[in-house]
Amino acid sequence: MLEKIKKDIFFVARLFVSLYLSLFLTLKNIDYLPAFLLGFYFLTNVYIYIFTRPRFLKFISLLLDIVLVPAFIFLSGSFLTIYALAILIALYSWRKTIVAFLITLSAFGLSFYYFLSLPLILTAHLLLFLGIFFSSYNFEYATVIGKERRRILKLRKDYRTLLNEFSRFEREKRMLNSLRKVFKLLRESKEPKDYLTGLKKEFNLRGIKVVPVKEISNEVEKDFERGTLSVNIKLDKGYAKVIYELPLPFMLRDEVLTYTLVEAAKMLSVLVEGFGEDEKGNESVVIA
């Protein structure tokens, strides 16, 4: 509600600026360039007000107030147009002090341009614009807004912290559920083949291979091209490598899934003491 009221106030103030300056298009023979600048200023503000108002359009409307209005006043050649800046100074002093100060500086520069040869009138205009700048500044409003901004920033920071904690909680919850399934498979499996087959079905894997190795290098190896996860484990008698074949390579980015599969591979040592040669002389277990 407050945002809409502020939007309406800014639009109405700019409308009055446009109407005031447009009067000089009929009272005096002004070139096409100032007329084009004023038309562009008015139509742009109407478009921003009626259709949309994202952040970059807010910046554009602010830039138009700082640049186009002083440019029109300079090109018009009429000193009476300078008073349009008083509306903008009063408009921004209670909300954006820096912008109001920049417009005040523009008013000072244009006052020097039009009244440099008239010191008393120049001084009067400088005092006028400076007085508008200070009198329009609402100290209580600025204090309240400052406190509200700090509160909002703190709330945003707390919200991000809470969101991170919630994400961590959800990740740990998912990880715990996955490990619970692995423990259940381990408890219900009578032999390694049943355990590996259960892992393959539970996590929708393309296949699992367990092969003996002479030594352990890296504990975990990820092959994104082939979509495989290799886990080196230590058995009571020797070492082994458990190779998981995942359906999609990007599943290796899933930290919960990879952690669960790594832990599941380490639990294989409960069922497997070592490797012995089969009928063909191979020392491997393949679940495909």
Residue frames as qw, qx, qy, qz and C-alpha x, y, z in Angstrom:
[[0.000, 0.885, 0.465, 0.000, 0.00, 0.00, 0.00],
 [0.291, -0.827, 0.103, 0.469, 2.75, 2.44, 1.00],
 [0.451, -0.155, 0.594, 0.648, 4.72, 1.52, -2.09],
 [0.256, 0.605, 0.648, 0.384, 1.73, 2.35, -4.30],
 [0.118, -0.945, -0.248, 0.177, 1.21, 5.70, -2.53],
 [0.400, -0.614, 0.338, 0.591, 4.86, 6.58, -3.04],
 [0.415, 0.165, 0.684, 0.576, 4.59, 5.58, -6.70],
 [0.128, 0.810, 0.542, 0.182, 1.54, 7.82, -7.16],
 [0.248, -0.894, -0.038, 0.371, 3.22, 10.78, -5.45],
 [0.425, -0.374, 0.499, 0.656, 6.28, 10.55, -7.65],
 [0.331, 0.399, 0.697, 0.496, 4.18, 10.27, -10.81],
 [0.007, 0.906, 0.424, 0.007, 1.97, 13.23, -9.90],
 [0.331, -0.779, 0.143, 0.512, 5.00, 15.37, -9.06],
 [0.388, -0.146, 0.617, 0.669, 6.62, 14.54, -12.40],
 [0.229, 0.647, 0.669, 0.285, 3.31, 15.25, -14.12],
 [0.103, -0.945, -0.203, 0.236, 3.26, 18.75, -12.63],
 [0.388, -0.536, 0.410, 0.627, 6.86, 19.28, -13.75],
 [0.361, 0.204, 0.720, 0.557, 5.92, 18.23, -17.29],
 [0.103, 0.821, 0.550, 0.114, 2.81, 20.45, -17.34],
 [0.235, -0.873, -0.013, 0.427, 4.71, 23.45, -15.98],
 [0.357, -0.398, 0.533, 0.656, 7.52, 23.11, -18.51],
 [0.361, 0.402, 0.743, 0.396, 5.13, 22.41, -21.39],
 [0.088, 0.899, 0.351, -0.247, 3.58, 25.86, -20.95],
 [0.182, -0.730, 0.318, 0.577, 6.81, 27.41, -22.16],
 [0.422, 0.098, 0.751, 0.499, 6.54, 25.49, -25.43],
 [0.189, 0.739, 0.596, 0.250, 3.56, 27.72, -26.31],
 [0.181, -0.933, -0.142, 0.276, 4.65, 30.96, -24.62],
 [0.122, -0.783, 0.458, 0.402, 8.02, 31.09, -26.30],
 [0.788, 0.528, -0.275, -0.156, 9.51, 29.89, -29.55],
 [0.561, -0.546, 0.622, 0.019, 11.56, 26.95, -28.33],
 [0.294, 0.457, -0.764, -0.347, 13.65, 24.65, -30.53],
 [0.850, -0.011, -0.389, -0.356, 12.63, 21.10, -31.33],
 [0.520, 0.216, -0.751, 0.346, 15.34, 19.50, -29.14],
 [0.155, -0.131, 0.617, -0.760, 13.96, 20.79, -25.78],
 [0.719, 0.025, -0.006, -0.694, 10.45, 19.84, -26.90],
 [0.774, 0.166, -0.601, -0.109, 11.67, 16.34, -27.77],
 [0.271, 0.203, -0.770, 0.540, 13.38, 16.00, -24.37],
 [0.397, -0.072, 0.436, -0.805, 10.25, 17.05, -22.52],
 [0.807, 0.105, -0.232, -0.533, 8.05, 14.72, -24.58],
 [0.653, 0.202, -0.720, 0.120, 10.41, 11.82, -23.99],
 [0.023, 0.189, -0.692, 0.696, 10.48, 12.61, -20.26],
 [0.586, -0.019, 0.237, -0.774, 6.69, 12.69, -20.00],
 [0.838, 0.152, -0.356, -0.384, 5.95, 9.58, -22.08],
 [0.499, 0.252, -0.783, 0.272, 8.63, 7.53, -20.33],
 [0.149, -0.127, 0.662, -0.724, 7.21, 8.33, -16.91],
 [0.726, 0.065, 0.040, -0.683, 3.68, 7.49, -18.09],
 [0.766, 0.224, -0.584, -0.150, 4.90, 4.14, -19.45],
 [0.294, 0.218, -0.799, 0.476, 6.75, 3.30, -16.24],
 [0.362, -0.079, 0.489, -0.790, 3.75, 4.22, -14.11],
 [0.775, 0.127, -0.034, -0.619, 1.08, 2.35, -16.11],
 [0.842, 0.259, -0.444, -0.163, 2.79, -0.79, -17.34],
 [0.895, -0.157, -0.310, 0.281, 5.70, -1.94, -15.22],
 [0.133, -0.911, 0.284, -0.267, 8.26, -0.77, -12.72],
 [0.925, -0.097, -0.196, 0.312, 11.24, -3.10, -12.31],
 [0.569, -0.636, 0.000, 0.521, 14.45, -1.92, -10.68],
 [0.474, -0.009, 0.352, 0.807, 16.21, -0.73, -13.81],
 [0.044, 0.687, 0.475, 0.548, 13.18, 1.38, -14.82],
 [0.434, -0.849, -0.239, 0.181, 13.24, 3.02, -11.39],
 [0.553, -0.399, 0.201, 0.703, 16.83, 3.97, -12.07],
 [0.310, 0.364, 0.498, 0.723, 15.89, 5.29, -15.52],
 [0.152, -0.852, -0.427, -0.262, 13.12, 7.51, -14.11],
 [0.521, -0.752, -0.048, 0.402, 15.52, 8.85, -11.49],
 [0.530, -0.122, 0.360, 0.758, 18.12, 9.52, -14.18],
 [0.172, 0.634, 0.510, 0.555, 15.57, 11.42, -16.25],
 [0.308, -0.912, -0.269, 0.028, 14.85, 13.72, -13.30],
 [0.565, -0.604, 0.156, 0.540, 18.56, 14.43, -12.79],
 [0.427, -0.121, 0.516, 0.733, 19.54, 14.86, -16.45],
 [0.202, 0.500, 0.655, 0.529, 16.62, 15.61, -18.78],
 [0.139, -0.897, -0.414, 0.063, 14.83, 18.28, -16.74],
 [0.338, -0.725, 0.141, 0.584, 17.99, 20.42, -16.21],
 [0.389, 0.000, 0.610, 0.690, 18.86, 19.87, -19.89],
 [0.121, 0.714, 0.616, 0.311, 15.44, 21.17, -20.96],
 [0.237, -0.906, -0.203, 0.285, 15.81, 24.21, -18.68],
 [0.423, -0.485, 0.356, 0.677, 19.24, 24.96, -20.12],
 [0.292, 0.159, 0.681, 0.653, 18.14, 24.58, -23.75],
 [0.080, 0.776, 0.625, 0.030, 14.86, 26.44, -23.34],
 [0.317, 0.317, 0.028, 0.894, 16.57, 29.76, -22.68],
 [0.386, -0.681, -0.209, -0.586, 13.84, 30.84, -20.25],
 [0.118, 0.321, -0.698, 0.629, 14.86, 31.47, -16.65],
 [0.643, -0.225, 0.182, -0.709, 11.31, 30.81, -15.45],
 [0.874, 0.057, -0.445, -0.187, 11.69, 27.10, -16.21],
 [0.317, 0.371, -0.733, 0.473, 14.27, 26.81, -13.44],
 [0.466, -0.290, 0.436, -0.714, 11.50, 26.76, -10.82],
 [0.889, 0.013, -0.322, -0.324, 10.45, 23.29, -11.96],
 [0.547, 0.265, -0.706, 0.363, 13.51, 22.00, -10.12],
 [0.292, -0.340, 0.491, -0.747, 11.95, 23.16, -6.85],
 [0.870, -0.085, -0.030, -0.484, 9.30, 20.42, -7.24],
 [0.857, 0.205, -0.461, 0.108, 11.92, 17.74, -7.78],
 [0.208, 0.413, -0.623, 0.631, 14.06, 18.95, -4.88],
 [0.538, -0.260, 0.380, -0.706, 11.06, 18.81, -2.54],
 [0.910, 0.066, -0.228, -0.340, 10.09, 15.41, -3.98],
 [0.806, 0.217, -0.495, 0.240, 13.43, 13.75, -3.28],
 [0.005, 0.591, -0.510, 0.624, 14.50, 15.51, -0.07],
 [0.687, -0.348, 0.367, -0.523, 12.27, 13.34, 2.12],
 [0.980, 0.067, 0.143, -0.119, 13.24, 10.07, 0.41],
 [0.851, 0.196, 0.078, 0.481, 16.53, 10.26, -1.52],
 [0.275, -0.885, 0.014, 0.376, 18.75, 12.98, -0.06],
 [0.489, -0.294, 0.507, 0.646, 21.65, 12.42, -2.46],
 [0.320, 0.495, 0.643, 0.489, 19.40, 12.78, -5.52],
 [0.073, -0.940, -0.333, 0.024, 17.85, 15.94, -4.07],
 [0.417, -0.713, 0.209, 0.523, 21.34, 17.32, -3.46],
 [0.458, 0.025, 0.602, 0.654, 22.36, 16.61, -7.09],
 [0.162, 0.734, 0.560, 0.348, 19.25, 18.40, -8.38],
 [0.266, -0.918, -0.133, 0.262, 20.02, 21.30, -6.03],
 [0.470, -0.425, 0.400, 0.662, 23.50, 21.53, -7.51],
 [0.336, 0.392, 0.640, 0.569, 21.92, 21.61, -10.98],
 [0.051, -0.907, -0.413, -0.064, 19.65, 24.45, -9.81],
 [0.405, -0.754, 0.115, 0.504, 22.72, 26.32, -8.53],
 [0.460, -0.100, 0.553, 0.688, 24.48, 25.88, -11.87],
 [0.192, 0.616, 0.613, 0.457, 21.48, 27.08, -13.86],
 [0.213, -0.920, -0.265, 0.197, 21.07, 30.03, -11.48],
 [0.414, -0.554, 0.309, 0.653, 24.63, 31.07, -12.23],
 [0.379, 0.223, 0.659, 0.610, 23.93, 30.63, -15.93],
 [0.047, 0.752, 0.554, 0.354, 20.84, 32.88, -15.93],
 [0.276, -0.940, -0.172, -0.105, 21.62, 35.40, -13.16],
 [0.751, -0.104, -0.101, 0.644, 25.39, 35.72, -13.07],
 [0.241, 0.389, 0.070, 0.886, 25.14, 39.41, -13.97],
 [0.448, -0.620, -0.112, -0.634, 22.53, 40.01, -11.26],
 [0.277, 0.234, -0.804, 0.471, 24.19, 39.18, -7.92],
 [0.399, -0.097, 0.493, -0.767, 21.17, 39.91, -5.71],
 [0.829, 0.138, -0.109, -0.530, 18.80, 37.80, -7.81],
 [0.640, 0.305, -0.702, 0.073, 21.44, 35.05, -8.03],
 [0.034, 0.214, -0.766, 0.605, 21.80, 35.03, -4.23],
 [0.618, -0.010, 0.268, -0.739, 18.02, 34.95, -3.83],
 [0.849, 0.198, -0.356, -0.337, 17.75, 31.89, -6.05],
 [0.466, 0.291, -0.782, 0.295, 20.59, 30.09, -4.31],
 [0.205, -0.133, 0.657, -0.713, 18.95, 30.69, -0.94],
 [0.735, 0.075, -0.004, -0.674, 15.58, 29.63, -2.33],
 [0.815, 0.199, -0.522, -0.155, 16.74, 26.24, -3.62],
 [0.315, 0.246, -0.779, 0.484, 18.91, 25.62, -0.56],
 [0.397, -0.114, 0.464, -0.784, 15.95, 26.45, 1.69],
 [0.832, 0.093, -0.189, -0.514, 13.67, 24.08, -0.23],
 [0.639, 0.266, -0.713, 0.113, 16.27, 21.34, 0.11],
 [0.142, 0.146, -0.759, 0.618, 16.55, 21.65, 3.89],
 [0.484, -0.028, 0.315, -0.816, 12.91, 22.44, 4.66],
 [0.809, 0.122, -0.327, -0.474, 11.66, 19.42, 2.67],
 [0.446, 0.240, -0.836, 0.211, 13.92, 17.03, 4.55],
 [0.742, -0.491, -0.088, -0.447, 11.84, 15.09, 7.07],
 [0.057, 0.533, -0.779, 0.326, 14.20, 14.06, 9.86],
 [0.628, -0.134, 0.605, -0.471, 11.64, 11.93, 11.70],
 [0.886, 0.369, 0.010, -0.281, 10.69, 10.10, 8.52],
 [0.527, 0.613, -0.580, 0.101, 14.33, 9.50, 7.64],
 [0.218, -0.433, 0.773, -0.409, 14.97, 8.14, 11.15],
 [0.786, 0.061, 0.446, -0.424, 12.00, 5.80, 10.97],
 [0.818, 0.516, -0.197, -0.159, 12.95, 4.63, 7.48],
 [0.250, 0.624, -0.713, 0.203, 16.52, 4.03, 8.65],
 [0.455, -0.258, 0.744, -0.416, 15.30, 1.88, 11.52],
 [0.853, 0.274, 0.255, -0.363, 12.91, -0.02, 9.24],
 [0.649, 0.618, -0.439, -0.063, 15.66, -0.65, 6.72],
 [0.008, 0.502, -0.816, 0.288, 17.92, -2.03, 9.43],
 [0.658, -0.034, 0.606, -0.445, 15.09, -4.24, 10.63],
 [0.845, 0.453, -0.010, -0.283, 14.41, -5.48, 7.10],
 [0.441, 0.631, -0.634, 0.069, 18.10, -6.17, 6.51],
 [0.262, -0.352, 0.817, -0.373, 18.28, -8.09, 9.76],
 [0.786, 0.166, 0.415, -0.427, 15.13, -10.04, 8.87],
 [0.755, 0.566, -0.283, -0.172, 16.57, -10.88, 5.45],
 [0.194, 0.565, -0.774, 0.208, 19.81, -12.02, 7.05],
 [0.480, -0.162, 0.741, -0.440, 17.93, -14.13, 9.60],
 [0.836, 0.342, 0.149, -0.403, 15.74, -15.54, 6.84],
 [0.613, 0.583, -0.530, -0.054, 18.78, -16.57, 4.79],
 [0.065, -0.425, 0.838, -0.338, 20.32, -18.17, 7.88],
 [0.662, 0.043, 0.566, -0.489, 17.07, -19.99, 8.63],
 [0.809, 0.479, -0.118, -0.320, 16.78, -21.10, 5.02],
 [0.392, 0.562, -0.723, 0.088, 20.34, -22.45, 5.07],
 [0.298, -0.251, 0.813, -0.432, 19.64, -24.28, 8.32],
 [0.781, 0.231, 0.328, -0.479, 16.44, -25.70, 6.88],
 [0.713, 0.549, -0.395, -0.183, 18.27, -26.85, 3.73],
 [0.147, 0.472, -0.834, 0.243, 20.95, -28.46, 5.87],
 [0.537, -0.070, 0.667, -0.512, 18.25, -30.14, 7.98],
 [0.834, 0.377, 0.057, -0.399, 16.49, -31.47, 4.88],
 [0.547, 0.574, -0.609, -0.023, 19.79, -32.73, 3.48],
 [0.082, -0.350, 0.856, -0.372, 20.66, -34.49, 6.74],
 [0.697, 0.093, 0.470, -0.533, 17.14, -35.91, 6.96],
 [0.812, 0.469, -0.208, -0.279, 17.41, -37.31, 3.44],
 [0.342, 0.543, -0.752, 0.152, 20.86, -38.66, 4.19],
 [0.362, -0.227, 0.769, -0.477, 19.60, -40.35, 7.37],
 [0.818, 0.242, 0.246, -0.459, 16.70, -41.94, 5.50],
 [0.698, 0.546, -0.448, -0.122, 19.07, -43.23, 2.82],
 [0.120, 0.455, -0.829, 0.303, 21.44, -44.68, 5.42],
 [0.612, -0.074, 0.582, -0.531, 18.49, -46.28, 7.21],
 [0.867, 0.374, -0.060, -0.325, 17.59, -48.08, 3.96],
 [0.494, 0.556, -0.661, 0.101, 21.20, -49.24, 3.58],
 [0.212, -0.333, 0.797, -0.457, 21.26, -50.61, 7.16],
 [0.786, 0.111, 0.345, -0.502, 17.97, -52.37, 6.51],
 [0.799, 0.478, -0.328, -0.161, 19.39, -54.03, 3.38],
 [0.238, 0.528, -0.764, 0.284, 22.50, -55.00, 5.29],
 [0.452, -0.205, 0.688, -0.529, 20.46, -56.54, 8.08],
 [0.829, 0.240, 0.277, -0.422, 18.16, -58.48, 5.77],
 [0.644, 0.585, -0.469, -0.153, 20.86, -59.70, 3.34],
 [0.929, -0.299, 0.218, 0.018, 22.25, -63.17, 3.89],
 [0.761, -0.032, 0.319, 0.564, 25.10, -62.85, 1.39],
 [0.193, -0.432, 0.183, 0.862, 26.94, -60.06, -0.51],
 [0.066, 0.207, 0.705, 0.675, 25.00, -60.66, -3.72],
 [0.148, -0.717, -0.681, -0.032, 21.66, -60.02, -2.00],
 [0.278, -0.704, -0.182, 0.627, 23.03, -56.82, -0.47],
 [0.177, -0.269, 0.424, 0.846, 24.39, -55.50, -3.76],
 [0.001, -0.405, -0.776, -0.483, 21.22, -56.43, -5.62],
 [0.191, -0.774, -0.562, 0.220, 19.17, -54.56, -3.04],
 [0.239, -0.579, 0.062, 0.777, 21.39, -51.47, -3.42],
 [0.139, 0.024, 0.635, 0.759, 20.99, -51.58, -7.18],
 [0.103, -0.596, -0.737, -0.302, 17.18, -51.67, -6.94],
 [0.282, -0.738, -0.436, 0.430, 16.89, -49.16, -4.11],
 [0.150, -0.686, 0.117, 0.702, 18.95, -46.43, -5.81],
 [0.684, 0.682, 0.204, -0.157, 18.03, -47.31, -9.43],
 [0.222, -0.670, 0.584, 0.402, 21.60, -48.04, -10.47],
 [0.716, 0.485, -0.376, -0.333, 22.59, -49.51, -13.82],
 [0.907, 0.065, -0.393, 0.135, 24.99, -51.92, -12.20],
 [0.450, -0.800, 0.379, -0.117, 27.46, -52.59, -9.37],
 [0.830, 0.324, -0.408, 0.200, 30.87, -54.24, -9.68],
 [0.575, -0.752, 0.320, -0.041, 33.15, -55.34, -6.88],
 [0.819, 0.438, -0.294, 0.227, 36.70, -56.14, -7.90],
 [0.755, -0.537, -0.030, 0.375, 39.79, -56.84, -5.79],
 [0.342, 0.868, -0.219, 0.286, 42.69, -54.38, -5.83],
 [0.762, 0.050, -0.417, 0.492, 46.20, -54.67, -4.45],
 [0.323, -0.218, -0.348, 0.853, 46.32, -51.26, -2.82],
 [0.038, 0.854, 0.513, -0.080, 44.10, -48.24, -2.12],
 [0.355, 0.218, 0.087, 0.905, 44.86, -44.87, -3.69],
 [0.264, -0.183, 0.048, -0.946, 42.01, -42.37, -3.64],
 [0.280, 0.161, 0.831, -0.453, 39.08, -43.40, -1.51],
 [0.488, 0.641, 0.521, -0.283, 36.46, -42.07, -3.94],
 [0.194, -0.187, 0.546, 0.793, 36.75, -41.54, -7.69],
 [0.489, 0.624, 0.422, -0.439, 34.08, -39.95, -9.90],
 [0.280, -0.024, 0.667, 0.690, 34.01, -40.45, -13.67],
 [0.376, 0.515, 0.271, -0.721, 31.52, -37.97, -15.12],
 [0.346, 0.368, -0.607, -0.614, 32.01, -39.21, -18.68],
 [0.349, -0.032, -0.925, -0.150, 31.03, -42.78, -17.87],
 [0.597, -0.466, -0.069, -0.650, 28.77, -41.90, -14.95],
 [0.817, -0.150, -0.536, 0.151, 30.55, -44.17, -12.47],
 [0.365, -0.789, 0.320, -0.377, 31.42, -43.82, -8.81],
 [0.781, 0.150, -0.561, 0.229, 34.35, -45.90, -7.56],
 [0.515, -0.743, 0.253, -0.344, 34.91, -46.49, -3.85],
 [0.556, 0.339, -0.713, 0.262, 38.04, -48.20, -2.53],
 [0.717, -0.570, 0.099, -0.388, 37.44, -50.16, 0.67],
 [0.103, 0.475, -0.841, 0.239, 39.56, -52.23, 3.05],
 [0.873, -0.205, -0.311, -0.314, 38.49, -55.79, 3.83],
 [0.753, -0.570, 0.326, -0.033, 39.77, -58.15, 6.49],
 [0.715, -0.137, 0.538, 0.426, 41.79, -59.85, 3.79],
 [0.420, 0.216, 0.493, 0.731, 42.90, -57.42, 1.10],
 [0.136, 0.415, 0.080, -0.896, 41.31, -54.46, -0.61],
 [0.351, 0.488, 0.770, 0.214, 38.40, -54.03, -3.01],
 [0.068, 0.143, -0.170, -0.973, 36.94, -51.45, -5.33],
 [0.306, 0.556, 0.744, -0.209, 33.19, -50.99, -5.54],
 [0.047, -0.054, 0.419, 0.905, 32.11, -49.47, -8.86],
 [0.336, 0.575, 0.611, -0.428, 28.62, -47.98, -9.09],
 [0.169, 0.178, 0.587, 0.772, 27.22, -47.35, -12.56],
 [0.196, 0.475, 0.439, -0.737, 24.69, -44.49, -12.34],
 [0.491, 0.619, 0.606, 0.092, 21.89, -43.98, -14.88],
 [0.288, 0.907, 0.120, 0.282, 22.83, -40.33, -15.48],
 [0.621, 0.212, -0.292, 0.696, 26.25, -38.69, -15.01],
 [0.095, -0.596, 0.111, -0.789, 24.83, -35.57, -13.34],
 [0.782, -0.535, -0.255, -0.190, 23.67, -37.78, -10.43],
 [0.730, -0.002, -0.338, 0.594, 27.29, -37.69, -9.29],
 [0.053, 0.465, -0.132, 0.874, 26.60, -34.06, -8.26],
 [0.671, -0.572, -0.224, -0.416, 24.08, -35.30, -5.70],
 [0.057, 0.549, -0.684, 0.477, 26.07, -35.14, -2.47],
 [0.692, -0.234, 0.452, -0.512, 23.52, -37.13, -0.48],
 [0.951, 0.246, -0.054, -0.182, 23.42, -39.96, -3.02],
 [0.602, 0.545, -0.519, 0.268, 27.19, -40.20, -3.40],
 [0.203, -0.511, 0.642, -0.534, 27.71, -40.09, 0.39],
 [0.837, -0.107, 0.319, -0.431, 25.17, -42.87, 0.87],
 [0.912, 0.358, -0.201, -0.025, 26.76, -45.05, -1.81],
 [0.320, 0.603, -0.618, 0.391, 30.21, -44.51, -0.32],
 [0.443, -0.376, 0.612, -0.536, 28.98, -45.54, 3.13],
 [0.929, 0.101, 0.122, -0.334, 27.12, -48.50, 1.62],
 [0.732, 0.497, -0.449, 0.125, 30.37, -49.65, -0.02],
 [0.025, 0.536, -0.687, 0.490, 32.23, -49.44, 3.31],
 [0.705, -0.209, 0.437, -0.517, 29.54, -51.59, 4.96],
 [0.860, 0.303, -0.355, -0.205, 30.29, -54.35, 2.47],
 [0.257, 0.477, -0.774, 0.327, 33.22, -55.33, 4.69],
 [0.578, -0.218, 0.547, -0.564, 30.66, -56.75, 7.15],
 [0.907, 0.222, 0.197, -0.299, 29.60, -59.37, 4.58],
 [0.813, 0.515, -0.219, 0.161, 32.84, -59.87, 2.65],
 [0.706, -0.619, 0.209, 0.272, 36.02, -61.02, 4.34],
 [0.212, -0.533, 0.586, 0.572, 38.08, -61.30, 1.16],
 [0.700, 0.490, -0.224, -0.469, 38.09, -62.69, -2.36],
 [0.594, -0.210, 0.763, 0.146, 38.64, -66.17, -3.69],
 [0.160, 0.274, -0.672, -0.669, 38.90, -67.41, -7.26],
 [0.777, 0.212, 0.272, -0.526, 35.80, -68.77, -8.92],
 [0.867, 0.165, 0.461, 0.093, 35.61, -71.56, -11.48],
 [0.621, 0.733, 0.081, 0.264, 37.03, -69.32, -14.22],
 [0.684, -0.064, -0.156, 0.710, 39.82, -67.98, -12.03],
 [0.049, 0.629, 0.101, 0.770, 38.33, -64.47, -11.72],
 [0.327, -0.333, -0.613, 0.638, 38.30, -62.60, -8.43],
 [0.147, -0.058, -0.059, -0.986, 35.30, -60.30, -8.88],
 [0.178, 0.498, 0.800, -0.282, 31.64, -60.01, -8.04],
 [0.058, -0.046, -0.389, -0.918, 29.41, -58.42, -10.69],
 [0.244, 0.536, 0.714, -0.379, 25.79, -57.32, -10.17],
 [0.034, 0.152, -0.436, -0.887, 24.35, -56.24, -13.55]]
